[in-house]
Each structure stands twice: as C-alpha cells, then as structure tokens.
Amino acid sequence: MSQSSNDLQIQIQPLFHSAAVSISNVSDQHHARVSFKQTADNQWSAAMDLQPEPVFLLQSGSIVGLSADTEYQLRIQLYSNDQLVQTKTTSFRTRQAQPPVDPNKVYQLADIYQHGTLDLEALGIEGQESGWAKIIGNDELVIEAGPDDDIAINIGDNNYIYFENIQVKGGRRHAIVSLNAHHLWFSGCDVSAWGRQAGDIRDGIAYENEQAAQPINYDAGFNLVQSGVIVVEHCRVHSPIPAANHWGQGHPHGATAFLASGNHPQSEFAGQLVLRYNHFIGSDQHRFNDVIESRSNGQPWGGFMQHSAIHDNVLAYANDDLIELDGGQHNVLVYNNDLQQGYTGVSAIPNRRGPSYIFQNYIHNLGDQRQRAWAAIKLGGLLSAPMGKTLIFENLIVSRSNGIAAAKFKGDSSFWVDARNNILIHDRYWQVMGYSIFDEMPLDASSYTNNYMFNLATGQPEFRAHIDQGFAFSEQVNDATARMLSQSDSPVAMAIPPAWQIDNFSRLNQAGLVLIGAQLSASPSQ
C-alpha cells in the first residue's frame, strides 16, 4: 500500500465483550497504536497493536475484556518513524446482554407446537430489529421430530427470533436449521438425538443404508446455513444418533454439535457468531466428528468468517477436532474454553484472512476413540491458501501429543503465528509427537516468545521451531516444576515480566501474576 494516512478509515464491529477494529487507507509504513476507555472514564487503556491483514490490505485486530451494553471511546494514533502523524477518536457501544423483545410477539411453545417439525416459516414467526419474536419453552414439552422429519426446527430465512428453554429431540438430518437468516438467539436449550441411523458399515465408516453413496456426515445439532449474527448460550448439545469413525478408518465422518456457515448474503449480517457458556459433549464410545465444525473451510468466507467468538464452553469427545476454526478467521476469538478428548483441540488450518486469536484456553486430556491425538492447536496451509495470522496467547496445554503443530492443507504445512506466554507440557515422545512446537516450514514473520515448554518423557523442552525468546525464568524449566504445572487446576498463576505481558489480553491476579489457561469450574459430564 502507498496511500496517505490523511483519509484514515476506521471500522468497528462490537460483540458483547470484544470489538473488532480495522483501519484502511493507511500506508504499510505507518504503525497504529490503539487505546480505549469507557466513555465515562478518564483513563485510557492500551490495546494490542493491530495486525497486518494482507488479503484486503487492512490493519486489524480485536479489543477484549469489555463489558456488555457499554459505550466506549476508541483512539487510533498513527506513527511514522516513531513520529505521531495523526490521531483519530471515535466511539462504539457493545451489544446488549439480551435482545429487545416485542411484547406482542411472545409465544409459549405449547400454543404454537403440536408434534413433528416446528416450522417457523410456515407460522410466519419473526420479529424486527426494534422488537424480536420470543419463543418460550418448558421442561415438559419437547420438540420431537418424527421418523420422517429431516429437521426438528425449521427457521428458514426468518430473522430476529429468540428461543428460550427449548428442548429439541430428533431430526433425521439436523435438529435446528436456518437458511440465509440473521439475528437468531438460543438460550438455555437442550438438543439431542438428531442425525441418521447407520444402516451399513463399510470399512468402519457409517452409511445410512446400502444404497447411500456418501457416508453419514455433517448431521448437525445447529445447521444455520449462510446465517449470521447468532448467539448460542447456556445450551447443552449432546447424544447424536450417528457415531463418528476414527482416523484409523479414514478421515472421520459423523455428527457435529454446531456447523458454522457464517457467510450470509448481506455483508452486514455475515459472521458475528457467538457461542458461549455451552456444554457440547459426546461420549467416549459415541463421538462427534468435530464438536464445532466449519463449512467451506478452505475459503475466506468459510466457517465463522469474521467478528465471531467462542468462549466459556466445555467441549469434549470428538474423533477429529474439538473446534474447527478453519476459513476466514477475520477477528475470530477462541478463549476461556475447556477442551478435551479430541484428536485435535483447535484446528485453524487454513487461516484465509485473520487475525484470529486463540487465548486462555485449557486444552488437556486429548485423545480420540483410540486415545490417539495430533495437536492441541493445528495450523497450516498459509502459502497455498493465503494468508492470515494466528495469535496464540496464555493457553494451558497439557497433552500426550503435540502443542502447536503443523498439518498439511493442499500439501502445505506453513503457517504464520505469534505465540506468547503459553504453557505446553507433554508426557510422551516419539518421531513427530511430544513437541511443544512443531513448525516444519518456519517463517521469519512468525514469533515464539516466553512459552514454557517441557516434555516429561525426555526431561527437557522438545520443539522444532526458531524460538525468538525462551521462557524468562529458565531455572523453572525442569521436571519438578513441569509436573506441578501439569497437575495444577486451570488457570495457573505465573510470573511474567511486565515487558512480555500482553496489552489488553494478560489477566493478572492480586499478586500481579499472569493467569494462564481458562477460568472454568465446570467439567464435562456424559
């Protein structure tokens, strides 16, 4: 880029506790410093620097740790050769914790549902921006699809609908479906028993019947197709009908709790998917393919696409990925989740736009049905599907497999990463397993700073990467400390020098120690 900074453009997309910020029409020779504050406050707080987004020639990033329904001031200061050349200030407001409801469009489920599929398109139920429609369920009435019903709830392209305490069971293919919808909110829902029954097993892979040409796959609890501005919170999604095969029988196929397809046809409604405070849990012998899965995951519009957040969830029991973040990943955040019992914790391959942020998660006890695993965080495909950056901060990773590791997308295992202040501990080591960082095609643009790495099987750190800065307190990199950390509850409080604490991201306790990992008290239950 060679434009002047005179016409600096700022775009802000708030969620509840974060805001995506992008600036355009700025030279790549300029450095942007970002700060923010609540409008009522006097003190500015530093945000993390914006990241280069080379696909659309932006500088972009996220501000985190915000309060819902609160007005903030944002300040961008542009520097050239350490000289301040421009300051621009604007404001934004985070989203309301609850949507506005039209009192004339509040429906008790018992008044609109009898049996089979609940078809909101046929009923004409939807709201508008100023007043949503609300459907209230109860613990006694279950929306239960019949044996010939492909779905349990059909939303179609209806918009501005709030579901509260809805119990959903069945759906031959999917439990809940929309197409080209926006502004959907699900709170306190229970979804189970959807998907096709295996009638034919071929080499370990399930098909619906002998005539089926394709395996059972993509059967979803939530299949919200080309739909955006969605909240799924305090929901339990569990017990699908099909069970996924494991990698020993080929690429896993099977059911998923949430199938991400955020590419709404209208750009203002694209992405903005928030999954929070949920339990999406399979079982040891009856696993998901991916717990959270992406469609079109090799495309910039794939998966969660943009301005989305996955946080404070408990996700468990997949034969492939616990979270498949693949696709656009433009200001997509994954944080404060408890992830276990999957072949991979978080897959971010490929990252087509970025930046994406994977931070303060607890990734542990990995393993598929055979108790085999590849990595806590899987990256790759940078050069073949350019080109997004992944930022990985302050995760607690305790695993028998790898920590941050490459995998191939179209034969390409390259990736672009900034990994800081993570704890990565492993208890096995052989061939290509047991590495805290396994980067087969290291790029100069990637950086690894102050990560605590240790392999208990070898008694030392194991990595294949260029380390920019080792762990600050090298005397703690030993077997005794690593075992203590691996057996600690999440989060772990650790001393991090102030220079390596991350503006707006690092969480400090009262003693000034940085908290590494998720602050979740819940654990998966079957």
Buried (B, 14 or more C-beta within 10 A) or exposed (E): BEBEBEEBEBEBBBBBBBBBBBBBBBEEEBBBBBBBBBEEEEEEBEBBEBBBBBBEEBBBBBBBEBEBEBEBBBBBBBBEEEEEBBEBEEEBBBBEEBBEBBEEBBBEBEEEBEEBBBBBBEBEBBBEEEBBBBBBBEEEBBBBBEEEBBBBBBBBBBBBBBBBBBBBBBBBBBBBBBBBBBBBBBBBBBBBBBBBEBEBEEEEBBBBEEEBEEBBBBBBBBBBBBBBBBBBBBBBBBBBBBBBBBBEBEBBBBBBBBBBBBBBEEEEBBBBBBBBBBBBBBBEEBBBBBBBBBBBBBBBBBBBBBBBBBBBBBBBBBBBBBBBBBBBBBBBBBBBBBBBBBBBBBBBBBBBBBBBBBBBBBBBBBBBBEEBBBBBBBBBBBBBBBBBBBBBBBBBBBBBBBBBBBBEBEEBBBBBBBBBBBBBBBBBBEEEBBBBBBBBEBBEEBBBBBBBBBBBBEEBBBBBBEBBEBBBBEEBBEEEBBBEBBEBEBBBBBEBEEEBBBBBBBBEEEEEBBBBBBEBEEEBEE
